[in-house]
Amino acid sequence: MLKFWCVFLTIIFSPCKGRDDDVRFIADNNHDFDVLIFTQVWPVTGCITWMERSKTNSCKLPSPKKIWTIHGVWPTRFGTVGPAFCNASATFDLNTLKPFEDQLEQFWINIRNGTQLDELWKHEWLKHGTCAAQLEELDNENKYFGQGLSWLQQYSMSSVLQKGGVLPDDSHTLISIHKAVVSVLNKNPSIHCVYDRKRDEIFLDEIRICFDKTLTLVDCDGVVDDSEVLIDYPGGKVITNCDLNKPISYPSEVPKYYRPELKKTEWKFPFVNIYKLFDMINLSEMNSGHKCANSTYDKQRWTIHGIWPTRVGSKSPAFCKKGKSLDIHLLEPFLDKLTLNWINVENGSSITSFWQHEWAKHGTCCAETGLGNEQNYFSQGLEWSQKFSILQILENAYITPGGKFKVVDMHKVIYEHLGHIPSIHCVSTRNGANYLSEIRLCFSKTLELIDCSVTGNAEVVYRSIATRVELLTNCNLHREITYPDTLPQMFIGSSSQSWLQKVIDFVKRSLL
């Protein structure tokens, strides 16, 4: 049966829009690094991930298939991610790679059919190679990619794992994989997995080893990104995003149930809640000329962003009935509630323009759920907002505005209260501050609360040690996230009239 889900977005600290990670890196002028991470990927798992993004995606696997290939060589600072894009004027010259292009096509392969052969190489050079170029040994494309090929020949995980007794088509534990690598290299790696929650299956994805600036193999201790944790176990410690307690699949070919002809489209409805104060911060952060309309009114509240019909693993529908405009008169019975709970913080724009956008883009795609008219769509959002109060759920666990908290703690509180997995989103400002932005709850086509699943590139799946279930987030697991009780002075705009009164007056005029 075709499944369907909605995301309900609660306005928690949500700036105007989140920025892409690559943009964040470009703005970072600190290009220093401590180690080079040499990342090898298991192509079959990479193919599974790619095919799960869209039913039209297919893969080009290396020959022979049972080999590990190169993802990249990544200059990295301890305790953080980056640097990246260290030379904004750099270009990529494929001609410099002609002497070993055949080797790159086999061992540094772009498995994504339908994309340019050199797309991966160009991305890796511009994002990572331009930072590695600080070292004379890696200061051009030829040296950078040549070094990657050389390291693969010396430290191929195909050989390392085989020597350690870890072979494809068997299930292994995280500890057995880690011990296999350490037994051969005598250095601590970082091990990454991907999760299939629907089938409760974990796949071995990447193994990363580290080199210092003299290109000497060293431990990866101190290297973490947003998806990793350091796990101690009797006899060692491992940096990973894998589950310590579950078997890890290491398949030699893509399982049949991932092949395009056998896949089914799934739907969910994310109900998106956003923290109003953070929406104001985001608005000011993205454009210094923008001011927030609600800088004086009850900022410590969560409000509704929208109900979004969403397909799992593929592009979601939008604007399903082009030209269908919002009939504001249909919202009169609950207009006061909408102005309080489904707000637009951007000064100079009307609240009805926000409602019109949400209705035109998302509401017109909700016909299958009984939410296919304005009254049902907006009233359902108000009902969910009242029934699943994010503010109250967090407050009951002493997670209140004005403090800093860990994402894993927020996830644990919401999951234990609702019994279903939410999606938690954050935004980082230019000064490095991290703010809680959105919390999304998901519903089936029958409007029943269900677990959320990954719906976009921004989300990453972690395994929560506290709850033993998945944690969906784009937040940094290693930093506390600010949940502010007041708008920082740098973001405050002037307002001579009550924001709420302006909204009410405007809406009343529009109804005349």
C-alpha positions as CSV (number, residue, x, y, z in Angstrom):
1,M,0.0,0.0,0.0
2,L,1.3,3.4,-0.9
3,K,2.5,5.2,2.2
4,F,2.5,8.9,2.7
5,W,3.8,11.3,5.3
6,C,3.5,14.9,6.5
7,V,6.1,17.0,8.3
8,F,4.7,19.4,10.8
9,L,7.2,22.1,11.5
10,T,7.2,23.9,14.8
11,I,8.8,27.3,14.8
12,I,11.6,26.9,17.3
13,F,14.7,29.0,16.7
14,S,14.3,29.3,12.9
15,P,16.1,32.0,11.0
16,C,14.9,32.9,7.6
17,K,16.7,30.0,5.8
18,G,19.5,27.7,6.7
19,R,22.7,28.0,4.7
20,D,24.4,25.2,2.8
21,D,27.4,23.7,4.5
22,D,29.6,24.6,1.5
23,V,28.7,28.3,1.9
24,R,29.7,28.1,5.6
25,F,33.1,26.7,4.6
26,I,33.6,29.4,2.0
27,A,33.1,32.0,4.7
28,D,35.6,30.3,7.0
29,N,39.0,32.0,6.5
30,N,40.9,29.6,8.9
31,H,42.6,27.3,6.4
32,D,44.9,25.6,8.9
33,F,44.6,21.8,9.5
34,D,46.1,19.1,11.7
35,V,45.7,15.9,9.7
36,L,44.7,14.6,6.3
37,I,41.8,12.1,6.3
38,F,42.1,9.5,3.6
39,T,38.6,8.2,3.0
40,Q,37.8,4.9,1.3
41,V,34.2,4.0,0.4
42,W,32.6,0.6,-0.3
43,P,31.0,1.3,-3.7
44,V,28.0,-1.1,-3.1
45,T,26.9,0.9,-0.1
46,G,27.5,4.1,-1.9
47,C,25.2,2.8,-4.7
48,I,22.5,1.9,-2.2
49,T,22.6,5.4,-0.8
50,W,22.4,7.0,-4.2
51,M,19.6,4.8,-5.4
52,E,17.6,5.5,-2.3
53,R,17.6,9.2,-3.1
54,S,15.5,8.7,-6.2
55,K,13.8,5.8,-8.0
56,T,15.4,7.0,-11.2
57,N,19.0,6.8,-9.9
58,S,21.3,4.1,-11.1
59,C,24.9,3.2,-10.5
60,K,28.1,2.4,-12.3
61,L,30.1,0.1,-10.1
62,P,33.9,-0.5,-10.5
63,S,35.3,-3.6,-12.1
64,P,36.1,-5.8,-10.2
65,K,33.2,-5.0,-7.9
66,K,34.7,-6.2,-4.7
67,I,37.2,-3.4,-4.2
68,W,37.2,-0.3,-2.0
69,T,37.6,3.0,-3.9
70,I,38.6,6.5,-2.9
71,H,36.2,9.2,-1.7
72,G,38.8,11.9,-1.0
73,V,41.8,13.3,0.9
74,W,40.4,15.8,3.4
75,P,42.5,18.3,5.4
76,T,40.9,18.4,8.8
77,R,41.3,20.3,12.1
78,F,40.9,18.3,15.3
79,G,37.5,18.6,16.9
80,T,35.8,20.2,14.0
81,V,35.0,19.9,10.3
82,G,37.0,21.7,7.7
83,P,38.8,23.7,6.3
84,A,37.3,23.6,2.8
85,F,37.3,25.7,-0.4
86,C,40.6,27.4,0.6
87,N,41.1,29.1,-2.8
88,A,38.0,30.8,-4.2
89,S,39.7,31.5,-7.5
90,A,40.9,27.9,-8.1
91,T,39.9,26.0,-11.1
92,F,40.0,22.3,-12.0
93,D,42.1,21.2,-14.9
94,L,41.2,17.6,-16.0
95,N,44.2,17.6,-18.4
96,T,46.7,17.4,-15.5
97,L,45.2,14.0,-14.6
98,K,45.6,12.4,-18.1
99,P,48.7,10.4,-17.0
100,F,46.6,8.3,-14.6
101,E,43.0,9.0,-15.6
102,D,42.4,5.3,-16.3
103,Q,43.4,4.5,-12.7
104,L,41.1,7.3,-11.4
105,E,38.2,5.9,-13.4
106,Q,38.6,2.6,-11.6
107,F,39.8,3.5,-8.1
108,W,38.4,7.0,-7.6
109,I,35.2,6.3,-9.4
110,N,32.0,8.4,-9.6
111,I,29.3,5.7,-9.3
112,R,26.4,8.0,-10.0
113,N,25.1,7.3,-13.5
114,G,23.9,10.3,-15.3
115,T,26.5,12.7,-13.8
116,Q,29.8,13.8,-15.3
117,L,32.7,11.4,-15.0
118,D,34.9,14.1,-13.4
119,E,32.2,15.6,-11.2
120,L,33.6,13.9,-8.1
121,W,37.2,14.8,-8.9
122,K,36.3,18.4,-9.5
123,H,34.4,18.6,-6.2
124,E,37.1,16.9,-4.2
125,W,39.9,19.2,-5.6
126,L,38.0,22.5,-5.1
127,K,36.7,21.6,-1.7
128,H,39.6,19.7,-0.2
129,G,42.5,19.8,-2.6
130,T,42.8,23.5,-2.5
131,C,43.4,23.2,1.3
132,A,45.8,20.3,1.0
133,A,47.8,22.4,-1.4
134,Q,49.4,24.2,1.5
135,L,51.7,21.2,1.5
136,E,54.3,21.2,-1.3
137,E,53.7,17.5,-1.8
138,L,50.0,18.2,-2.7
139,D,50.1,21.6,-4.3
140,N,48.5,20.7,-7.6
141,E,45.9,18.3,-9.0
142,N,48.5,15.9,-10.2
143,K,50.1,15.5,-6.8
144,Y,46.8,15.5,-4.9
145,F,45.1,12.7,-6.9
146,G,48.4,10.9,-7.3
147,Q,48.9,10.7,-3.6
148,G,45.4,9.3,-3.1
149,L,46.1,6.6,-5.6
150,S,49.4,5.8,-3.9
151,W,47.8,5.5,-0.5
152,L,45.1,3.3,-1.9
153,Q,47.8,1.0,-3.2
154,Q,49.5,0.9,0.2
155,Y,46.4,0.9,2.5
156,S,43.6,-0.6,0.5
157,M,40.7,-1.6,2.8
158,S,40.1,-4.5,0.4
159,S,43.4,-6.0,1.5
160,V,43.3,-4.7,5.1
161,L,39.9,-6.2,5.9
162,Q,40.7,-9.5,4.2
163,K,43.8,-9.9,6.2
164,G,41.8,-9.2,9.4
165,G,39.2,-11.8,8.4
166,V,36.4,-9.4,7.4
167,L,35.0,-10.5,4.1
168,P,32.1,-9.3,1.9
169,D,28.7,-11.0,2.2
170,D,29.1,-11.7,5.9
171,S,27.7,-9.7,8.7
172,H,30.2,-8.3,11.1
173,T,30.3,-6.3,14.3
174,L,31.7,-2.8,14.7
175,I,34.3,-4.2,17.0
176,S,35.4,-7.0,14.6
177,I,35.8,-4.4,11.8
178,H,37.7,-2.0,14.0
179,K,40.0,-4.7,15.4
180,A,40.7,-6.0,11.8
181,V,41.9,-2.5,10.7
182,V,43.9,-1.9,13.8
183,S,45.6,-5.3,13.7
184,V,46.9,-4.6,10.2
185,L,47.7,-0.9,10.4
186,N,48.3,-0.5,14.1
187,K,46.5,2.9,13.9
188,N,43.0,3.9,14.9
189,P,40.6,4.6,12.0
190,S,37.2,6.1,11.8
191,I,34.4,3.8,10.6
192,H,31.1,4.9,9.1
193,C,27.8,3.2,8.3
194,V,24.5,4.0,6.7
195,Y,21.2,2.9,8.1
196,D,18.1,1.4,6.5
197,R,15.5,2.0,9.3
198,K,12.7,0.3,7.4
199,R,14.5,-3.0,7.3
200,D,16.5,-2.4,10.5
201,E,19.7,-3.0,8.5
202,I,23.1,-1.3,8.8
203,F,25.7,-1.2,6.0
204,L,29.4,-0.6,6.1
205,D,30.0,2.6,4.2
206,E,33.4,4.3,4.7
207,I,36.7,3.7,6.5
208,R,38.9,6.7,7.1
209,I,42.6,6.6,8.1
210,C,44.7,9.7,8.9
211,F,48.1,11.1,8.0
212,D,50.0,14.0,9.5
213,K,51.5,16.9,7.5
214,T,54.6,14.7,6.7
215,L,52.2,12.2,5.1
216,T,52.9,9.7,7.9
217,L,50.1,7.4,9.0
218,V,48.8,8.4,12.4
219,D,45.8,7.7,14.7
220,C,42.5,9.4,13.8
221,D,42.0,10.3,17.5
222,G,40.7,13.9,17.8
223,V,39.1,13.8,14.4
224,V,35.3,14.0,14.6
225,D,32.5,15.4,12.4
226,D,28.9,16.0,13.1
227,S,28.0,12.3,12.7
228,E,30.6,10.6,14.8
229,V,31.0,9.7,18.4
230,L,34.0,8.1,20.3
231,I,33.0,4.7,21.7
232,D,35.1,2.9,24.3
233,Y,34.9,-0.8,24.4
234,P,37.0,-3.4,26.3
235,G,40.3,-3.5,24.4
236,G,40.0,-0.3,22.4
237,K,38.1,2.8,21.3
238,V,36.5,3.6,18.0
239,I,35.4,6.8,16.2
240,T,32.2,5.9,14.4
241,N,28.5,6.5,13.7
242,C,27.8,2.8,13.6
243,D,25.8,0.9,16.2
244,L,28.0,-1.0,18.6
245,N,25.4,-3.6,19.3
246,K,24.0,-4.6,15.9
247,P,25.5,-6.6,13.0
248,I,26.8,-4.6,10.0
249,S,26.2,-5.8,6.5
250,Y,29.1,-5.8,4.0
251,P,27.4,-6.9,0.7
252,S,29.2,-7.6,-2.5
253,E,26.3,-6.5,-4.6
254,V,23.3,-4.2,-4.3
255,P,20.4,-6.1,-2.7
256,K,17.5,-6.8,-5.0
257,Y,15.1,-4.8,-2.9
258,Y,17.0,-1.6,-3.7
259,R,16.8,-2.0,-7.4
260,P,14.6,0.6,-9.1
261,E,12.2,-1.8,-10.6
262,L,11.3,-3.2,-7.2
263,K,11.2,0.1,-5.2
264,K,7.9,1.7,-4.1
265,T,7.4,5.3,-3.4
266,E,6.6,6.1,0.3
267,W,4.9,9.2,1.6
268,K,4.8,11.0,4.9
269,F,3.5,14.3,6.1
270,P,6.1,16.2,8.1
271,F,4.4,18.7,10.5
272,V,7.0,21.4,10.9
273,N,7.3,23.4,14.1
274,I,9.7,26.3,14.3
275,Y,10.8,28.4,17.3
276,K,9.7,32.0,16.6
277,L,12.7,33.7,18.3
278,F,15.1,31.8,16.1
279,D,13.1,32.7,13.0
280,M,13.8,36.3,13.8
281,I,17.5,35.6,14.3
282,N,17.7,33.8,11.0
283,L,15.9,36.6,9.2
284,S,18.4,39.2,10.5
285,E,21.4,36.9,10.0
286,M,20.6,36.2,6.3
287,N,20.2,39.9,5.4
288,S,21.4,42.7,7.5
289,G,18.8,45.0,6.0
290,H,15.9,42.8,7.1
291,K,14.1,43.5,10.4
292,C,11.7,41.3,12.3
293,A,8.1,42.3,12.7
294,N,7.5,40.6,16.0
295,S,10.5,41.8,18.0
296,T,8.2,42.9,20.9
297,Y,5.7,40.1,21.1
298,D,5.9,36.8,23.0
299,K,9.0,35.5,21.4
300,Q,9.3,32.4,23.6
301,R,6.9,30.2,21.7
302,W,6.8,27.6,19.0
303,T,4.6,28.2,16.0
304,I,3.7,26.4,12.8
305,H,5.8,26.5,9.6
306,G,3.6,24.1,7.6
307,I,2.4,20.6,6.7
308,W,4.4,19.3,3.9
309,P,3.4,16.2,1.9
310,T,6.7,14.4,1.4
311,R,8.0,11.3,-0.5
312,V,10.7,9.3,1.3
313,G,13.8,9.1,-0.8
314,S,12.7,11.2,-3.8
315,K,11.6,14.7,-4.8
316,S,8.5,15.8,-3.0
317,P,5.4,17.2,-4.7
318,A,4.7,20.9,-4.7
319,F,2.3,23.4,-6.3
320,C,0.0,20.5,-7.2
321,K,-2.8,22.9,-8.4
322,K,-1.1,25.8,-10.1
323,G,-3.1,29.0,-10.1
324,K,-5.2,27.9,-7.1
325,S,-5.0,30.9,-4.7
326,L,-5.9,31.0,-1.0
327,D,-9.4,32.0,-0.1
328,I,-8.8,34.0,3.1
329,H,-12.5,34.1,3.9
330,L,-12.5,30.4,4.6
331,L,-10.1,31.0,7.5
332,E,-12.3,33.5,9.3
333,P,-13.5,31.0,12.0
334,F,-10.0,30.5,13.4
335,L,-8.2,33.7,12.1
336,D,-7.2,34.8,15.6
337,K,-5.6,31.4,16.3
338,L,-3.7,31.5,13.0
339,T,-2.3,35.0,13.7
340,L,-0.9,33.6,17.0
341,N,0.3,30.2,15.9
342,W,1.1,30.3,12.2
343,I,3.0,33.6,11.9
344,N,5.3,35.4,9.5
345,V,8.1,37.3,11.3
346,E,9.4,39.1,8.3
347,N,8.8,42.9,8.5
348,G,7.4,44.4,5.4
349,S,5.6,41.3,4.2
350,S,2.0,40.2,5.1
351,I,1.1,37.2,7.1
352,T,-1.4,36.2,4.5
353,S,1.4,36.0,1.9
354,F,3.0,33.3,4.1
355,W,-0.3,31.4,4.4
356,Q,-0.8,31.7,0.6
357,H,2.7,30.3,0.0
358,E,2.2,27.3,2.3
359,W,-1.2,26.6,0.8
360,A,-0.1,26.9,-2.8
361,K,3.1,24.9,-2.4
362,H,2.0,22.2,0.1
363,G,-1.7,22.4,0.9
364,T,-2.7,21.8,-2.7
365,C,-0.9,18.5,-2.6
366,C,-2.8,17.2,0.5
367,A,-6.0,16.1,-1.2
368,E,-5.4,12.4,-0.5
369,T,-5.6,13.0,3.3
370,G,-8.8,15.0,3.6
371,L,-6.7,18.2,4.0
372,G,-7.4,19.3,0.4
373,N,-9.2,22.5,1.3
374,E,-8.0,25.6,3.2
375,Q,-10.2,25.0,6.2
376,N,-9.1,21.4,6.8
377,Y,-5.4,22.1,6.0
378,F,-4.9,25.1,8.4
379,S,-7.2,23.8,11.1
380,Q,-5.3,20.5,11.2
381,G,-2.1,22.4,11.7
382,L,-3.6,24.3,14.6
383,E,-5.0,21.0,16.1
384,W,-1.6,19.3,15.9
385,S,0.1,22.4,17.3
386,Q,-2.1,22.3,20.4
387,K,-1.9,18.5,20.8
388,F,1.8,18.2,20.4
389,S,3.2,21.2,22.2
390,I,6.9,21.2,21.7
391,L,7.4,24.0,24.3
392,Q,5.6,22.0,26.9
393,I,7.2,18.7,26.1
394,L,10.7,20.2,26.4
395,E,9.7,22.2,29.5
396,N,8.6,19.0,31.3
397,A,12.2,17.8,31.1
398,Y,13.6,21.2,32.2
399,I,14.7,22.1,28.6
400,T,13.6,25.7,28.6
401,P,14.4,28.9,26.6
402,G,17.5,30.6,28.0
403,G,19.8,27.6,28.1
404,K,22.1,25.4,26.1
405,F,21.3,21.7,25.6
406,K,22.5,18.7,23.7
407,V,20.5,17.5,20.7
408,V,20.6,13.9,21.9
409,D,18.9,15.1,25.1
410,M,16.2,16.9,23.2
411,H,15.7,13.9,21.0
412,K,15.4,11.6,24.0
413,V,12.8,13.8,25.7
414,I,10.6,14.1,22.5
415,Y,10.9,10.4,21.6
416,E,10.1,9.2,25.1
417,H,7.1,11.5,25.3
418,L,5.6,10.8,21.8
419,G,6.9,7.3,21.1
420,H,8.0,8.3,17.6
421,I,11.2,9.7,16.0
422,P,11.2,13.5,15.3
423,S,13.6,15.4,13.1
424,I,15.5,18.2,14.8
425,H,17.1,21.1,12.8
426,C,19.6,23.8,13.8
427,V,21.1,26.8,12.1
428,S,24.6,28.2,12.7
429,T,25.2,32.0,12.4
430,R,28.2,33.7,11.0
431,N,29.7,34.3,14.5
432,G,29.7,30.5,15.1
433,A,26.6,30.4,17.4
434,N,24.3,27.3,17.0
435,Y,20.6,27.7,17.5
436,L,17.7,25.3,17.7
437,S,15.6,26.0,14.7
438,E,12.9,23.4,13.8
439,I,11.4,20.2,15.2
440,R,9.4,18.1,12.7
441,L,6.8,15.5,13.6
442,C,5.6,13.1,11.0
443,F,2.1,11.6,10.1
444,S,0.8,9.0,7.8
445,K,-1.8,9.5,5.1
446,T,-4.4,8.6,7.8
447,L,-3.0,11.4,9.9
448,E,-1.5,9.1,12.5
449,L,1.7,10.0,14.2
450,I,4.6,7.9,12.9
451,D,8.5,8.0,12.8
452,C,10.1,10.5,10.6
453,S,12.6,9.5,8.0
454,V,15.4,11.3,6.1
455,T,13.8,13.6,3.5
456,G,16.6,15.9,2.4
457,N,20.4,16.3,2.1
458,A,20.5,18.4,5.3
459,E,19.5,15.5,7.6
460,V,21.9,12.9,8.8
461,V,20.8,9.6,10.6
462,Y,22.6,8.8,13.8
463,R,22.1,6.0,16.2
464,S,21.1,7.4,19.6
465,I,22.8,5.6,22.4
466,A,20.2,7.0,24.9
467,T,17.2,5.7,23.1
468,R,18.6,2.9,20.8
469,V,16.7,4.4,17.9
470,E,17.6,6.7,15.0
471,L,18.3,10.4,15.6
472,L,17.5,12.6,12.5
473,T,19.1,16.0,12.6
474,N,21.4,18.4,10.9
475,C,22.7,19.7,14.3
476,N,26.2,19.2,15.6
477,L,26.0,16.3,18.1
478,H,29.2,17.4,19.8
479,R,28.2,21.0,20.7
480,E,25.4,22.3,23.0
481,I,22.7,24.1,21.0
482,T,21.4,27.5,22.2
483,Y,17.7,27.8,23.0
484,P,17.5,31.6,23.7
485,D,14.9,33.3,25.7
486,T,15.6,36.8,24.2
487,L,16.5,38.0,20.8
488,P,20.2,39.0,20.8
489,Q,20.7,42.8,20.6
490,M,22.4,42.5,17.2
491,F,19.3,41.1,15.7
492,I,16.7,43.4,17.1
493,G,14.9,45.8,14.8
494,S,12.8,48.8,15.8
495,S,9.0,48.6,15.9
496,S,6.8,51.6,16.9
497,Q,3.6,49.6,16.8
498,S,2.6,46.2,18.3
499,W,3.5,43.5,15.8
500,L,0.4,41.5,16.6
501,Q,-1.9,44.6,16.2
502,K,-0.3,45.2,12.8
503,V,-1.1,41.6,11.7
504,I,-4.7,41.8,13.0
505,D,-5.3,45.1,11.3
506,F,-3.9,44.0,8.0
507,V,-5.9,40.8,8.0
508,K,-9.1,42.6,8.9
509,R,-8.5,45.1,6.0
510,S,-8.0,42.2,3.6
511,L,-11.3,40.7,4.5
512,L,-13.2,43.9,3.7
